[in-house]
């Protein structure tokens, strides 16, 4: 029986080891795009994705309040910061392949799958880049405890594709655009060039992932004759269990198709008013 994209996505989700998961994700992405270039795209098919993706025995997953605070002024603190990034990237691999496997009942043009396969492939690359940095520092992914709440957005939106698009790429990944420049500065000041290079790749490519979320969210709003801004506010209020936290990287968010009137009304403070001219 011919392999389908949905079954390949399910294989990624059911693979536990981080390096093996990301190798499988990259291999399946190459298979998908080779077939697309040949003009013989794989069938999308259907799958039975697990509610929770397979995970390695380590890291230990803790409640967010129990994860030790990271102090990037020391090498141990910088290693802890990279460990947190690796954990985010591994979850992102699963999030993007899950959107492929879980929502095959929603009709889409093939471009939808092109975008999420590409995003899943890039997140796999990001995990490996950061894991390589950790290993160069004498650590590894799994050496420290990590945040147990990363998958909650996927669980909450398992039956709601528009909710998934609103919360995962348009809120959680957009947050990465806000905080990554500060992380790059931490490693640049510490002269850890390999980490700087890895984070700059992540920063550049995450803009595209946020943009994919915005594009397909607007596509579905158009299909269902919904106002995108009002629907985004409704879904984030329903599924995101916190307020959005400024400061926001307004330039990169705009580049990704997120105007300020989407996220500022959901923030826990209002934007500063410009001073009147004297």
N, C-alpha and C positions, 0 to 999 in steps of 0.2 A: 504494500500500500504506500502511495506517495506521501512524503512528508508534507505537512501543512504548516503555515506560519503559526497558527494558534497552538499546535502541539509542540513546536519548537519553543514557543514562549513558556508553555507549561514545563518543559524540561528545565529551562533556566530556573524557574521558580522552585522546582523540586530538588535542585542541586544545593547541597549544604555548604561545602567548602568555598571560601571567598575566591581564591585563585581559580579553582575549577569552574565556579559559577561564571566568573568574568571571561574565562577562556571560551566557555560554551556560548556565552552571549555574543562574543566577537565572531566566533565561527558561524553561528546562525545568522548574524547580520551580514557577513560576507556572502553566505549562501543566498539570502534574500536579494541582495543587490546584484549579485551575478546573474540571477534569473531575470531580474528586472532589466538589466542591460541587454540580455539576450533576447528580450521581447517575449519571454515565456514565464510570466510571474507565477510564483507558487500560489496554490489555492490558500485562501484564508482559513477555511475549515472551522472547527469548533474545539473547545477544550474544557477540561474540568479543573480549573486552577484551585490550589488550596487557599483557604482563607488566610493562612499564615505561610509565608515562604519558608523553605528549609533554611536552617541557620547552623553555623558551626557551634561546638560546645562552648567555645570562648569567642567573644567576650561575655562575661557575666552581664546580664541586662538588669538594670536597677531603675527604680522610680526616678523621674527627673530630679526630684529634690534630694535624692541620695547620691547622685553622681558627684564626685569631688570637683570642686571649682578648679579651673585651669588658670595658672599664673604664668603667662608666657615670658616672664623675665628670666627664667632659668631654662636650661636645656631640657630638664624633666617636664617643665610646663609646656615647652614648645612641642615635645613629643606627645604630651597629652592632647594638645590642640590638634595635631595632625591625626591622632587616633580618632578623635571625634569627627574630623573631616572624612576619614576613611569609612567610618560607620555610616555617615550620611550618604556617601557615594554608593556603598553596597546596598543600602536601602533604596536608593534611587534606581539602581539597576533593576531591582525587583518591581518597583513602582511602574517603570516604563514598560517592562515586559508583561506585567499584570494587566495594564490597560489594553494590551493587544489580546491577551488570552480571555479576559473576563467579559468584554463587551462586543463580541463578534456578532451578536444579534442586532446591533445597531448598524444600519447600512452606511458605508462611507466609500468615497473614492480611494483608490490605492495610495494617493498622496498622504492620507492619514497614517497608513501603516509605514510608508517611507519615513515619515517624521519620527514616529515613536521607535522604530527599529534603530534609526540613526541616533536618537537620544539614548536608547539603551546601550548601544555600542559605545558611545562617548562616555557614559557613566562608568562602564566597565573599564575603559581606558583610565579614567580619573582614579578609580579605586586602585588600580595597579601603580599609577604614578605616585600616589600618596603612600601606598604600602612600601614601595621601593625607598621612599624617603625615610620612612620609619625604620626599615631594616638597615639603612646606612647609618642611622643614629643608634643602632644596637637594640632596637625594639621591634615590634611586629604587631599587626592587627590581631586583637585578642588578648594583648598583654594587660589591658586596663579594662575596668568596667565601662559600660556604655548605657546610653539612654534607651529605656524600654518603650518609650512612647512613640517612636518613629513610625510605626506601622498603623497607628490609630486612625490616621486620616484615610488610609486604604480600607480598613475595616468599616469605618463609618459610611464610606461612599461606595461600598461594594455593589450596591443596587442602583447607583445614581451616577451616570457618566458625567453629567454636567457638574454635579457636585465635586466629582473627582478632579475635573479640569480646573474648577475654580479654586479648590483648596491646595492641590499638590503643585502644579506648575505656577499658578497665578498668585499664590500666597507663599507657600513654603520655599519654592525655588526662587521666587522673587526676593525673598529674604536673603538668600545667598548673594544676590547682587548688591545688597546693602552692606553686608559684613565682610565680604571677601577682600575688598581693598585694604581694610584695616589689618587683616591677617597677613596679606602680602607685605605690608609695612613692617610687621613684627619680624618676619623672617629676613627681610632686606636689612633691617638694622642689625640683626644677629649674624648677617653675612652667610646665611644658609641658602646658597644660590639654587640648589636643586629643588628645595621647597618653594622658593620664589617662582621658578620656572613652572613647576607643577600647578601652583595656584593660579598663575596667569593663564595657563591653558584652560583650567576649570572656569575661571571668570569669563573668558571670551566665549566659551561654548555654552555656558549656562544661559546666556542671553537668548540663544536659539531655543532652548528648552522652554523658557517662559513664553517666548513668541509662539511656539507650537500650541501651548495651552490656550493662549489668547485667540489664536487663529481658529482653532476648532471649537472653542467655546462660542465665538461669534458665529461660526458656521451653524451650530446647533440652534442658537438663538434665532437666526434667520429662518431656519427650517420650521421652527415652532412659533414664529412671529412674537418673540419675546424681546423686551428692551434689555440689551446686554448689561447695562450698568445696574438697573434695578434687580435683575436676576442674579448678578454677581453678589450684590449686597445681601440679597435674601439667602443665597446658598452659603456664603461665608458665615453669616450670622447663625445659620442652622448647624453647620458642620465644624467650624473652627472654634475651638474652645478657649479663645483668648482674644484680646484686641490686637490690632497690628501695631508694631512698635517702631516709631521713627527713631533716628533719622532715616529717610528713604533716599535711595540713589535714583533721583528723579530722571536723570539723563538716561541711564541704562534701562530703567523701567519703561520710559517712553520708546526707546529703541526696540523694546520687546513688545510694544503694543499695549502698554498699561498706562493710561493717562492718570494724572493725580486725582481726578474726581472719582476714580474707581476705588482707590485705597485710603485717601485721607479721611473720608467720612467714617471709616471703620477703625481709625487710629485712636489711641488712648490719650491723645492730646491734639489740639488744633494747630495748623501751620502758623508759624510766626507771620504777623502782618508786616509788610514793608513799611519802613519809617517814612513819614511824610517829609517832603523836601522842606528845608528851612528857608 
